[in-house]
Amino acid sequence: MNSREELNRLFWHSRRGMLELDVLLVPFLKEAFTDLDEADQQRYIKLLECEDQDMFSWFMQKEVPADPDLARIIKIILDRVQPG
């Protein structure tokens, strides 16, 4: 799963064009994605299929995703940038 080609593809999908999302997703992909277990990597890929406005609401903690898989990966990403 962690082939250079796959990571390249994920990098471009992680660039959303919305600064607030880019500053979370791109560094997370570069610095933490490969350390995730397979299930959490799949959750991240699933997250990238979501609409930017939904992701923005989740990351700003205005809403919680109904899907527990998405809620888990959002928490993992937020915990990484907001430790404690």
C-alpha positions as a Markdown table, in Angstrom:
| # | Residue | x | y | z |
|---|---|---|---|---|
| 1 | Met | 0.0 | 0.0 | 0.0 |
| 2 | Asn | 2.8 | 2.4 | 0.8 |
| 3 | Ser | 4.4 | 2.4 | -2.7 |
| 4 | Arg | 5.8 | 5.7 | -3.9 |
| 5 | Glu | 3.1 | 5.8 | -6.6 |
| 6 | Glu | 0.3 | 5.3 | -4.1 |
| 7 | Leu | 1.7 | 7.9 | -1.7 |
| 8 | Asn | 2.1 | 10.3 | -4.6 |
| 9 | Arg | -1.6 | 9.8 | -5.5 |
| 10 | Leu | -2.6 | 10.3 | -1.9 |
| 11 | Phe | -0.5 | 13.5 | -1.7 |
| 12 | Trp | -2.4 | 15.0 | -4.6 |
| 13 | His | -5.7 | 13.9 | -3.1 |
| 14 | Ser | -4.7 | 15.5 | 0.2 |
| 15 | Arg | -4.2 | 18.9 | -1.4 |
| 16 | Arg | -7.7 | 20.2 | -1.3 |
| 17 | Gly | -7.3 | 23.8 | -2.3 |
| 18 | Met | -8.7 | 25.0 | 1.1 |
| 19 | Leu | -5.8 | 26.2 | 3.2 |
| 20 | Glu | -7.3 | 25.0 | 6.5 |
| 21 | Leu | -7.5 | 21.4 | 5.1 |
| 22 | Asp | -4.2 | 21.5 | 3.3 |
| 23 | Val | -2.3 | 22.4 | 6.5 |
| 24 | Leu | -3.8 | 19.4 | 8.3 |
| 25 | Leu | -3.8 | 16.7 | 5.6 |
| 26 | Val | -0.6 | 17.2 | 3.7 |
| 27 | Pro | 1.7 | 17.2 | 6.7 |
| 28 | Phe | -0.2 | 14.3 | 8.2 |
| 29 | Leu | 0.2 | 12.3 | 5.1 |
| 30 | Lys | 3.9 | 13.1 | 4.9 |
| 31 | Glu | 4.8 | 12.6 | 8.5 |
| 32 | Ala | 2.3 | 10.1 | 10.0 |
| 33 | Phe | 0.4 | 8.1 | 7.3 |
| 34 | Thr | 3.0 | 5.4 | 6.9 |
| 35 | Asp | 3.0 | 4.8 | 10.7 |
| 36 | Leu | -0.7 | 4.0 | 10.7 |
| 37 | Asp | -2.0 | 0.5 | 10.7 |
| 38 | Glu | -3.7 | -0.7 | 7.5 |
| 39 | Ala | -7.2 | -0.1 | 8.9 |
| 40 | Asp | -6.4 | 3.6 | 9.8 |
| 41 | Gln | -4.7 | 4.1 | 6.4 |
| 42 | Gln | -8.0 | 2.9 | 4.8 |
| 43 | Arg | -9.9 | 5.3 | 7.0 |
| 44 | Tyr | -7.7 | 8.2 | 5.7 |
| 45 | Ile | -8.3 | 7.2 | 2.1 |
| 46 | Lys | -12.0 | 7.1 | 2.9 |
| 47 | Leu | -11.8 | 10.6 | 4.4 |
| 48 | Leu | -10.3 | 11.9 | 1.2 |
| 49 | Glu | -13.5 | 10.9 | -0.6 |
| 50 | Cys | -15.5 | 13.3 | 1.5 |
| 51 | Glu | -16.6 | 16.8 | 0.6 |
| 52 | Asp | -14.3 | 19.6 | 1.7 |
| 53 | Gln | -17.1 | 21.5 | 3.5 |
| 54 | Asp | -17.8 | 18.4 | 5.6 |
| 55 | Met | -14.2 | 17.9 | 6.4 |
| 56 | Phe | -13.8 | 21.5 | 7.4 |
| 57 | Ser | -16.8 | 21.2 | 9.8 |
| 58 | Trp | -15.3 | 18.1 | 11.3 |
| 59 | Phe | -11.8 | 19.5 | 11.7 |
| 60 | Met | -13.1 | 22.7 | 13.2 |
| 61 | Gln | -15.1 | 20.5 | 15.6 |
| 62 | Lys | -18.4 | 22.1 | 14.6 |
| 63 | Glu | -19.8 | 18.6 | 13.7 |
| 64 | Val | -18.9 | 15.0 | 14.2 |
| 65 | Pro | -19.0 | 12.6 | 11.3 |
| 66 | Ala | -21.8 | 10.0 | 11.6 |
| 67 | Asp | -19.5 | 7.3 | 10.3 |
| 68 | Pro | -17.3 | 6.0 | 13.2 |
| 69 | Asp | -14.4 | 5.3 | 10.8 |
| 70 | Leu | -14.3 | 8.9 | 9.7 |
| 71 | Ala | -14.7 | 10.1 | 13.3 |
| 72 | Arg | -11.7 | 7.9 | 14.3 |
| 73 | Ile | -9.4 | 9.3 | 11.6 |
| 74 | Ile | -10.5 | 12.9 | 12.3 |
| 75 | Lys | -9.6 | 12.3 | 15.9 |
| 76 | Ile | -6.2 | 10.8 | 15.0 |
| 77 | Ile | -5.3 | 13.8 | 12.8 |
| 78 | Leu | -6.6 | 16.4 | 15.4 |
| 79 | Asp | -4.7 | 14.6 | 18.2 |
| 80 | Arg | -1.5 | 14.8 | 16.2 |
| 81 | Val | -1.8 | 18.6 | 15.7 |
| 82 | Gln | -3.4 | 19.4 | 19.1 |
| 83 | Pro | -1.6 | 17.1 | 21.5 |
| 84 | Gly | -2.8 | 17.0 | 25.1 |
